[in-house]
């Protein structure tokens, strides 16, 4: 266990040390002890702003798309079809994310399927600018991480006690009251878990923003790749990576804090 912990912590220590160094004249890392790299982060605010806007938005849209699907699969889907449909949910993971992202590029480009259908139906008079936009990035993130949201929600809804829902109906609660005051609170652990599982990979994603968003939608993952591989400014890339890890850690701590509250003793 100690050896495993060391292998986990050691890369983080290396990144921290690099983030306190300087860029060597030929690129890479030069030993130093400075916070200059962190002071330079505001100049890269665009990547942070895009990430802190697109990642939460993609997480919210993924939740809105996944909740009805998970609810139907858990409570209304015929049992003989349930396993097959769950396999279909995770089926995209059997294909490389790069391949799936290229498929969305084909769908969203000027002469792609989406614009062709819209033009043929007369809904638009000119092809829409879909590719290389923030909208394309959000679509790619929602599609790529939808299974991460569906599966925790499915487990949470499946554990829902139908007696509590029936009791709400017996007390003449409206549909919205049953959903908002009974179903949602009881499935909140699945909602929080799914949001964490989608938000964390979304803020570190670089393939989807790079291919679907282009230079106008650079996110933190793209910035790290650019600093390490293009500019070869390893200290600055390490500083960005360390800030990204801090954001991820904050999300994880919020999840565990909520989990501890949900798992607290029940008084009765």
N, C-alpha and C positions, 0 to 999 in steps of 0.2 A: 504493500500500500504506500509506503514511504517513497519507494522508487517510482511508482506511478505518479504520485503527487509531484515529485521532482521533475519528471518529464513534462508535466503539465505547466508547472510554474516557470521552468527554465526559459522557454521561448518568450514568456511575458517579461521576464527580467531582461532578456536581450533586447527586446523592443524598447523597453524603458531606457536602457543605457544608450541605445542608438538615438533615441529622441532627444537626449541631452547633449549629443555631439554636434559636429559641424560637417558640412559637405566637403569632401576632399576636392582639390582642384580638378582632378581627372574624373570626378564622380565617385559616389559611394560614401564611405564613412570615415571621418577623421576624429580621433578621440578629443573630447572637450567636456566641459561642464557648464552648460549654458541653457537658458530657457528661451533662446532666440527663436527656436522653431515653433514653440507654442505662441510666441508673440506674433509670428507671421500667419497664424491660422485665420485671423479676421480677414485677411486678403483673399482667402479661399472660401469666403462666406457663402458664395453662390452654391457650391456643392453641398454645404451643410443645409442651406435653406431648401434646396430641391429635395434632399433626403428627408428632412423633417416635415416636408409637405406631402411628398408623393408616397412615402412609406406608410404614414398613418391613414392617408386616404385609401390606399390599396388595401390596408388591413380592414378598414370599415366596409368597403365595398365587398371584400371577400366574405366578411361576416354576414352581410345582407344577402349575398348569393347562397352561402352555405347553410344558413339556419333553416330556411324552408325545406331544402333538400334533405338535411339530416333529420328534421322533424318528421318528414314524410317517410323516410327510410325506416326510422325507428318505430313509428306508431301505426302507419297506414299501409306500408308496403307488404304485399303477401309474403309470408315467410319463405316460400320456395324460391322467390326471386331476390330475396334480400342479399344473400351472399354474392350472387352474380352481379348485382348492381354495385355493391361495395367494391368488388374487383374492378369494375369499370371506372370507379372513382379514382383508384390508384393506378389504373392502367397507363396514364401518361408518364408515370415515373419509370416505366420500362424503356422509355426512349430518352436519349440525351436532351438536356435542357437546351443545348446549342441548336439541335435539330428542330425542336419545337419553336424556338425563337425565330429561326429562319422561316419556318412555316408561317408565322404571324407576319413576317416581313412581306411574304408573297401575298398574303391576304390584305394587308393594309396599304400597299404601294398604289401609285396612281392608276395603273392598269390591273390592279388586283381584283379579287373576287368581290369584295365588299363594294368598291366603287363601280364595278361592272353591273352588279345587281341594282344599285341605287340609280344608275343612269338608265338602265333598261326599264325600270319601273317609273321613270320620270320624276323621281323624288328630288333629284338634283340636276342642275344644268351643266355642271362642270365637276370634275373629280375633286373630292375633298382632300384636304391636307391632313392625312391620318398618320402617315409614317414620319418618323423623326420629330415627334411632338411629345409633350408630357402625357397626353392622353394615351398614346401608344405604349408608353412605359407602364402606366397604371394597368392597362389591359394585359400586358405581358406578365406583370407581377400577380395580378388576380388569377389569371389562368395557371401560372406556374405553381402557386402555393395554395390553390383551392383545396386540395386533399388534406393539407395540414390543418385546415379549419373544419372540414367536414367530419373527420374521424373523431376528434375530441367532442364535438357537438353531438355526434351520433351516440357516443357512449353516455354522455350526460342525459340526453333525452331518453335513451333506453332505460336508464335507472329511475326515471321520473315515476313517482307513485301515482297511478291513475285515480286512486281514492281521493287524493287531495284535489284533483281537478274536478271530480264528480261532486265533491263537497262544495266547491265554489259555484258550480252550476245549480246545486240545490239551494244555495243562498241567493239565487237570482242575480248572480254577477253577469255583467255583459261580457261579450267575447273579448273586448280589449282589456277589461279588468282581469279576466282569467289569465290572459296571456301576460300582461304586464306585472301582475301582483302575485301570480302563482307559478306560471311556467318559467318566465325569465329568471326570477330569483333562484328557483330550484336548479336551473341549468347554468347558473352563473359560473361555476367552476369550469365547465366546458367552454364557455364563452371566453373567459380570461385565458385559459390554457391555449385555445386556438389562436387568440389574438397575439399571444407571446410567440407562438410557433410561426406565425406569419410575419410579424413585425421584425423579429430578429434577422431572418435571412433577407428580408426586403431592404433593410437599411445597409446591408453589406453587399447587396447585389451589384454586379458590374457588367455581366453579359447582357442582361435585358436592357438596362439604360444605354449601353454602348451601341447595341444593334438597332433598337427600336426608337431611342431618343436622340442619338447623335450627340454632337457637341453642345447643343442647347439644353440638354437635360442631364448634365453630368451630376452624378451622385458621389457619395463618399467613397464607395468602392472603386469607381472610375478614377477618382483623385489619387487614391493610394496606388493603383496600378500605374498611373501617369508618373507619379513622383518616383516610384521604384524603378520602372522599366524604361521610361522615356527620358526624364530629366536626370535620373540617377541621383536624386537627392534623398538618400536613405534616411537621414535624420528627420527631415520634414515628413516623409512618408510614415516613419515610425510614430511621430507625434500625432498625425492624423489617425493612425491605427489605434493608438492608445486612447484617444478621445472617443473613437468608435466603440472600443471595448468598454469604456465607462458608460456610454449610453446603453449598451447591451446589458451590462451589469445592473444598471438602474431598473431596466425592464424586468430582469429576472428577480431582483429583490422585491419589486412591487408584486410580482406573481406569488412569491413565497409568503409575503406578508398577507396577501389575500387568502392564500391556501391555509395558512395557520388560523386565520379567523374563521374560515369555513369549517375547519376540522376541530373547532373548539368544542368543549363539553356542552351537551344539551341538557338544559335544566327541565325538570318535569316533576 
